């Protein structure tokens, strides 16, 4: 080997030694590891971040974290494989996943490795004690079933020394046991008692149940019990069905009633049996916020009041009944429940009774609000207007009576009612000088005579009111005028009636209790064709 060749081999070996020296000097370090100090058992995961530095290197390197491990507790660690360039740093995120119900400190090691180089760093995260309670109910409460069972579960990762059960709502609950210990990951079955349900009168009643860890104050989810006391004594039974219960009001809204509103309740009842059901009665209820049936406070217009009789309903047939009533001026304001039931008086309500309707807002009742009149132009209402006689002749005395109601929200110091008809020369008034509180009613009577020169026709008398009396004058007046008809006959004929001549003769014998035949002749004396209507009085 000549000297030139020797020099080439020497240089090559020197370069290889230098490269190996550089490769063996490469380092991989983990710094700035960040992990949460503690977690809850139900959190399931947390992340660890750290800075990975690859230095003193000349070529890229591929790394994985598969050898990362947990040394205490139960968990898995995952992080994405990565490639690092020489002399570079990278922020890496690892995810730790652990099962719930552990009470320990998770410790472990993050390992970044390849075949020739590795780096590691330890971590430690405490799983905090987390008391937690869950409630489930096995069955509902009802008037027929006044006890139920619940299951109380410790869903936390620590023992609970004392679990307290409590309830709030329309009816109290008692428990087969209370203030009991509940070990971690265990359950306890409790019997719940509702002993006051038989005192309910009508409506839906709700109570809420919760459990609490007395030491930590941690509360469970809530359980709600709703008990319905329907209008039928023992709930719906038998083959009657209320297929329609429609409420309409003369006021602005069907479910908001104001004084003197007229209410109509149309009810359809079907017999779903294959035989007749006898003596069917429909009954209406109107329950206030205290569960008291205030139906007797309403002013019924229909003849059977709140309890009309349908009679017999044939098999697979339907009957309709209508109940009409007026809201009294002094009706207590508040929230009410309107309900109806249909039952057989022959079989008995305990055997055949239906008290629900799909049209009702709560199935067994319709929520109704009774309010005072809030429009100032309607604070005074006139009702029960009667005129006697309804048909009169010239010179006859007329009596017009009416009831005056304060249906508004304010007390009225003084109220004036006006009666006007210009054709009859009427422009008179009456005053109520006693204070009228909201809901108060007073009666007024007007007396007048039909003028001697009145014409035969029907006159419209107008009634109106004035109120809000202050400093000697009325500041408000009614928006609507009440109109009353008075028919005047037997006076001087009106000008437009001089279009015919009438002659009449008796065309039969006049015998008591038998028909008479009268022959009438009408002659049109007008200059054009006319249509006449014949009427007989006397």
C-alpha positions in Angstrom: 0.0 0.0 0.0 1.5 3.3 -1.0 1.5 6.4 1.1 -1.4 8.1 -0.8 -3.7 5.1 -0.2 -2.7 5.0 3.5 -3.7 8.7 3.9 -7.2 8.1 2.4 -8.0 5.1 4.7 -6.8 7.1 7.7 -9.1 10.0 6.9 -12.1 7.8 6.3 -11.6 6.1 9.7 -11.2 9.4 11.4 -14.5 10.7 9.9 -16.3 7.5 11.0 -15.0 7.8 14.6 -16.0 11.5 14.7 -19.5 10.6 13.5 -19.9 7.9 16.1 -18.6 10.2 18.7 -21.2 12.9 17.8 -24.0 10.3 17.6 -23.3 8.9 21.1 -23.3 12.4 22.5 -27.0 13.2 21.5 -29.4 13.8 24.5 -33.2 13.6 25.0 -34.7 15.4 28.0 -38.2 16.0 29.5 -38.6 19.3 31.3 -41.5 21.5 32.5 -43.9 18.6 33.1 -47.3 19.9 34.1 -50.1 17.8 35.6 -53.2 18.7 37.7 -52.6 18.6 41.4 -55.9 16.6 41.9 -58.9 15.4 40.1 -62.3 13.9 40.9 -63.0 10.2 40.5 -65.7 10.8 37.9 -63.6 13.1 35.7 -62.2 10.0 33.9 -59.3 11.8 32.2 -56.7 14.5 32.6 -53.8 15.7 30.5 -50.1 16.0 31.2 -47.9 18.4 29.1 -44.2 18.6 29.0 -41.3 20.0 27.0 -39.3 17.4 25.0 -35.8 18.5 23.9 -33.5 16.6 21.4 -30.0 18.1 21.4 -26.4 17.4 20.3 -27.7 15.4 17.4 -27.1 15.4 13.7 -30.1 13.4 12.4 -33.9 13.2 13.0 -35.2 10.7 15.5 -38.6 8.9 15.9 -40.0 8.6 19.3 -43.0 6.8 21.0 -44.5 6.8 24.5 -45.7 3.2 24.7 -43.5 2.4 27.8 -45.2 5.1 29.9 -46.8 3.5 32.8 -48.8 4.0 36.1 -47.1 2.7 39.2 -50.0 3.3 41.6 -53.7 3.3 40.9 -55.4 2.2 37.7 -55.0 4.2 34.6 -53.6 4.2 31.0 -51.4 6.7 29.4 -51.5 7.7 25.7 -49.6 10.1 23.5 -49.0 10.3 19.8 -45.7 9.1 18.3 -43.6 11.9 16.9 -40.4 12.7 14.9 -37.9 15.3 16.1 -35.3 17.1 14.1 -31.8 17.5 15.5 -31.4 20.2 18.2 -35.1 20.9 18.6 -37.8 21.1 21.3 -41.5 20.3 21.2 -44.4 20.6 23.6 -46.0 17.1 24.0 -49.5 16.3 25.5 -50.2 12.9 27.1 -53.7 11.8 28.2 -54.3 9.8 31.3 -57.5 7.8 31.4 -58.7 6.2 34.6 -61.9 4.4 35.8 -64.2 6.0 38.3 -64.7 5.2 42.0 -61.0 5.2 42.8 -59.7 6.9 46.0 -56.0 7.0 45.6 -53.0 9.0 44.3 -52.2 8.1 40.7 -48.4 8.0 40.2 -46.5 7.0 37.1 -43.8 7.7 34.6 -43.8 9.3 31.2 -41.3 7.6 28.9 -40.2 8.9 25.5 -38.1 6.2 23.7 -36.6 4.9 20.5 -34.0 2.1 20.0 -31.0 4.2 21.0 -32.2 7.0 23.3 -34.9 7.7 25.9 -36.1 10.2 28.5 -38.5 9.8 31.4 -40.2 12.0 34.0 -42.5 11.0 37.0 -46.0 12.5 37.8 -48.4 12.3 40.7 -52.1 13.3 40.8 -54.4 12.8 43.7 -58.0 11.6 43.2 -60.1 13.5 45.7 -62.8 11.9 47.8 -66.1 12.9 46.1 -69.3 11.9 48.0 -72.2 11.6 45.6 -75.7 10.3 45.9 -78.2 9.2 43.3 -82.0 8.5 43.8 -84.3 6.4 41.6 -87.9 5.6 42.3 -89.5 2.2 41.7 -93.2 3.2 41.6 -95.5 6.3 41.8 -97.7 7.5 44.7 -101.4 7.7 44.2 -104.6 7.9 46.3 -104.9 4.2 46.0 -101.1 3.5 46.6 -99.8 5.8 49.3 -96.4 4.2 49.7 -93.5 3.7 47.3 -89.9 2.5 47.2 -86.8 4.4 46.3 -83.2 3.2 45.8 -80.4 5.4 47.3 -77.0 4.8 45.6 -73.6 6.0 46.7 -72.2 7.0 43.3 -69.1 8.6 44.8 -65.7 7.1 45.7 -65.9 7.5 49.5 -68.1 6.3 52.3 -71.0 8.5 53.5 -71.5 8.5 57.3 -75.1 9.8 57.2 -77.6 10.2 54.4 -80.6 12.5 55.1 -83.8 12.2 53.2 -86.2 15.2 53.1 -89.2 16.5 51.0 -90.8 19.8 50.1 -94.1 20.4 48.4 -97.8 19.9 48.7 -97.7 16.8 51.0 -95.1 15.5 53.5 -93.3 12.3 53.1 -91.9 9.9 55.8 -89.4 7.2 55.4 -88.8 3.6 56.7 -85.3 4.8 57.8 -83.4 8.0 57.6 -79.9 9.4 58.5 -78.3 6.1 57.6 -74.7 5.3 56.5 -74.0 4.4 52.9 -70.7 2.8 52.1 -68.9 3.6 48.9 -70.4 1.9 45.8 -73.4 0.6 47.7 -77.2 1.0 47.5 -80.1 1.1 50.0 -83.8 0.6 49.4 -86.2 2.8 51.3 -90.0 2.9 51.6 -91.6 6.3 51.2 -95.0 7.0 52.9 -97.5 9.7 52.1 -100.2 9.6 54.8 -102.1 12.8 54.1 -103.3 12.2 50.5 -106.9 11.5 51.6 -107.2 15.1 52.8 -107.0 16.4 49.3 -110.1 17.9 47.8 -109.3 18.4 44.1 -106.4 19.1 41.7 -102.7 18.0 41.2 -100.4 17.9 44.1 -96.6 17.7 43.8 -93.8 17.0 46.3 -90.1 16.8 45.7 -87.7 14.4 47.5 -83.9 14.8 47.8 -81.1 13.1 49.7 -78.1 14.9 51.3 -74.7 13.9 52.7 -74.9 15.6 56.0 -71.1 15.9 56.3 -70.3 17.5 52.9 -73.7 19.0 52.1 -73.7 17.2 48.7 -77.3 16.7 47.4 -78.7 14.1 45.2 -80.8 14.5 42.1 -84.5 15.1 43.0 -87.5 12.8 42.7 -90.9 14.3 42.1 -94.2 12.7 43.0 -97.4 14.1 41.6 -100.8 12.9 43.0 -104.1 13.8 41.3 -107.4 14.1 43.2 -109.9 14.1 40.4 -113.6 15.2 40.6 -114.9 11.6 40.6 -114.8 10.2 44.1 -112.7 7.2 43.1 -111.2 8.5 39.8 -112.5 7.6 36.4 -114.3 4.2 36.2 -116.6 2.5 33.7 -117.5 3.3 30.1 -118.5 6.9 30.1 -116.2 9.3 28.3 -116.2 13.1 28.2 -115.2 13.6 24.5 -115.5 17.4 24.6 -115.5 20.1 27.2 -115.4 23.5 25.6 -115.3 26.7 27.6 -116.2 30.0 25.9 -116.5 33.4 27.6 -118.2 36.6 26.5 -115.1 38.4 27.6 -111.8 38.8 25.8 -110.2 35.5 26.9 -111.8 32.1 27.6 -109.5 31.3 30.5 -109.4 34.8 32.1 -112.8 35.8 33.6 -113.9 39.2 34.7 -117.0 40.2 36.6 -120.3 39.7 34.8 -118.7 37.7 32.0 -121.1 35.1 30.7 -119.5 31.6 30.5 -120.7 28.7 28.4 -119.5 25.2 29.0 -120.5 22.7 26.3 -119.9 19.0 27.2 -120.2 15.9 25.1 -120.5 12.6 26.9 -120.2 9.2 25.1 -121.3 5.8 26.2 -118.5 3.4 25.1 -120.3 0.3 26.5 -122.3 -2.2 24.5 -125.4 -1.5 26.6 -127.3 1.6 27.7 -126.2 3.6 30.7 -129.1 5.1 32.6 -129.6 8.3 34.5 -126.4 10.1 33.4 -125.7 13.3 35.2 -123.1 15.9 34.4 -121.7 18.0 37.3 -119.5 21.0 37.2 -116.9 22.0 39.8 -115.0 25.3 40.3 -112.3 24.9 42.9 -110.3 27.8 44.4 -106.6 27.8 45.4 -107.5 26.2 48.8 -109.4 23.3 47.1 -112.8 24.6 48.1 -115.5 24.1 45.5 -116.8 27.6 44.8 -119.4 26.6 42.2 -122.2 27.9 44.3 -120.8 31.4 44.1 -121.5 31.5 40.3 -124.8 32.9 39.0 -126.2 30.1 36.8 -128.3 30.9 33.8 -129.1 27.3 32.8 -132.1 25.8 34.5 -130.2 22.8 36.1 -127.5 25.0 37.5 -124.2 23.1 37.8 -125.7 19.6 37.7 -127.8 19.0 34.5 -129.3 15.6 33.8 -128.7 14.0 30.5 -130.8 10.9 31.2 -130.1 7.6 29.4 -127.4 7.3 26.8 -127.7 4.5 24.4 -124.8 2.1 23.7 -122.1 3.7 21.5 -124.0 7.0 21.5 -123.2 10.5 22.5 -125.2 13.3 24.2 -124.5 17.0 24.6 -125.3 19.3 27.5 -124.7 23.0 28.0 -124.1 24.8 31.3 -124.3 28.7 31.3 -123.5 31.0 34.1 -122.3 34.5 34.9 -119.3 35.5 36.9 -120.6 37.6 39.9 -119.3 41.1 40.4 -118.0 40.3 43.9 -116.3 37.0 42.9 -113.0 36.6 44.7 -110.0 37.0 42.3 -107.4 34.3 42.0 -106.6 31.0 40.3 -109.4 28.5 39.9 -109.8 25.0 38.5 -112.8 24.3 36.3 -113.8 20.7 36.1 -116.7 18.4 35.1 -117.7 14.8 35.7 -120.3 12.6 34.1 -121.6 9.7 36.1 -124.5 7.3 36.3 -126.9 8.1 39.1 -128.4 4.7 38.6 -125.2 2.6 38.9 -123.5 5.1 41.3 -120.6 7.4 40.9 -118.3 4.7 42.5 -119.1 2.4 39.6 -119.4 4.7 36.5 -117.7 8.1 36.4 -115.6 10.1 34.0 -113.8 13.4 34.9 -111.1 14.1 32.3 -111.2 15.9 29.0 -108.4 16.4 26.5 -109.4 20.0 25.9 -108.6 20.9 29.5 -105.2 22.4 30.2 -104.5 19.8 32.9 -106.7 16.9 31.6 -108.8 16.8 34.8 -109.3 20.6 34.9 -109.0 23.8 33.0 -106.9 26.5 34.7 -109.0 29.7 35.1 -108.0 33.1 36.4 -110.6 35.5 37.8 -109.5 39.1 37.7 -111.0 42.5 38.3 -111.7 44.7 35.3 -108.5 46.7 34.5 -109.8 48.9 31.7 -110.9 52.2 33.2 -113.7 52.6 30.6 -115.4 49.4 32.0 -115.1 50.0 35.7 -118.8 50.4 36.2 -121.2 47.8 34.7 -125.0 47.8 34.3 -126.8 44.5 34.4 -130.2 42.9 35.0 -131.9 45.7 33.2 -135.7 45.4 33.1 -138.4 47.7 31.7 -142.1 47.4 32.5 -144.2 47.3 30.5 -142.2 46.5 27.4 -145.1 47.7 25.3 -147.0 50.9 26.2 -149.1 53.6 24.8 -149.0 57.4 25.1 -149.3 58.6 28.7 -148.4 55.2 30.2 -146.0 55.2 33.2 -142.8 53.2 32.6 -140.5 51.7 35.2 -136.9 50.8 34.3 -134.8 49.1 36.9 -131.2 47.9 36.8 -128.3 46.8 38.9 -125.1 48.9 39.0 -121.8 47.1 39.7 -118.4 48.3 40.5 -116.3 45.7 38.6 -113.1 47.7 38.6 -110.1 47.8 40.8 -110.8 51.0 42.7 -113.4 52.3 45.1 -115.8 54.8 43.6 -117.0 57.7 45.8 -120.0 58.5 43.6 -121.6 57.0 40.5 -124.1 58.5 38.1 -126.3 56.6 35.6 -127.9 58.4 32.7 -131.1 57.4 30.8 -131.5 59.2 27.4 -133.8 59.1 24.4 -134.2 62.4 22.5 -137.4 61.4 20.7 -139.2 60.7 24.0 -137.6 63.8 25.6 -135.7 61.6 28.1 -132.5 63.0 29.6 -132.6 62.0 33.3 -130.1 60.5 35.7 -129.7 58.8 39.1 -126.8 59.0 41.4 -125.3 56.6 43.9 -123.7 58.7 46.6 -122.6 55.9 48.9 -119.1 54.6 48.3 -118.9 51.6 46.0 -116.1 49.3 46.8 -114.8 46.8 44.2 -117.5 44.1 43.8 -120.3 46.3 45.3 -123.8 46.4 43.7 -126.6 48.9 44.0 -130.1 49.0 42.3 -131.6 52.0 40.6 -135.1 52.6 39.3 -136.1 55.2 36.7 -139.8 56.3 36.4 -141.2 58.2 33.4 -144.3 58.5 31.3 -144.6 58.0 27.5 -145.3 61.4 26.0 -148.8 62.0 24.7 -147.4 62.9 21.3 -145.3 59.9 20.9 -145.5 58.0 17.7 -146.1 54.3 17.3 -142.7 52.7 17.0 -139.9 51.0 18.9 -137.7 53.4 20.8 -134.1 52.7 21.9 -133.3 54.0 25.4 -129.6 54.4 26.2 -128.1 53.9 29.6 -124.6 55.0 30.4 -122.6 55.6 33.6 -120.1 58.2 34.9 -117.7 57.7 37.8 -114.3 58.7 39.2 -115.9 61.6 41.0 -113.5 64.2 42.2 -113.8 67.9 43.1 -117.4 68.0 42.0 -117.1 66.4 38.6 -117.0 62.9 37.0 -113.6 62.2 35.4 -114.5 58.9 33.6 -117.5 57.5 31.7 -118.5 54.0 30.5 -117.2 53.0 27.1 -120.3 51.0 26.1 -123.9 52.1 26.3 -126.7 49.7 27.3 -129.7 49.8 25.0 -133.2 49.0 26.0 -136.2 48.7 23.6 -139.6 50.2 24.4 -142.4 49.6 22.0 -145.1 52.3 21.8 -148.4 51.5 20.1 -151.9 53.0 20.1 -150.8 56.6 19.8 -151.1 58.9 16.8 -149.8 56.9 13.7 -146.4 57.8 12.5 -146.3 59.6 9.2 -144.8 56.7 7.3 -147.8 54.5 8.4 -150.4 56.6 6.4 -150.0 54.3 3.4 -153.0 52.0 4.0 -156.6 51.9 5.0 -157.6 48.9 7.0 -161.1 47.6 7.7 -161.9 44.5 9.8 -165.0 42.5 10.4 -165.8 39.5 12.6 -166.3 36.5 10.3 -167.3 34.0 13.0 -169.1 33.7 16.3 -167.2 34.8 19.4 -167.3 31.9 21.8 -165.0 31.5 24.9 -162.1 29.1 24.3 -162.7 28.9 20.5 -161.0 30.5 17.6 -162.4 33.7 16.0 -162.1 34.5 12.3 -161.6 38.2 11.4 -161.8 39.4 7.9 -159.5 42.3 7.1 -159.3 44.5 4.0 -156.1 46.5 3.3 -156.1 49.3 0.8 -152.8 50.8 -0.4 -153.4 54.6 -0.6 -149.8 55.4 -1.3 -148.6 56.4 -4.8 -146.4 53.3 -5.1 -146.5 49.6 -4.4 -146.0 48.8 -0.7 -145.4 45.7 1.4 -147.5 45.5 4.6 -147.2 43.2 7.6 -150.5 42.4 9.5 -150.5 42.0 13.2 -153.3 41.4 15.7 -153.3 42.7 19.3 -155.9 42.9 22.0 
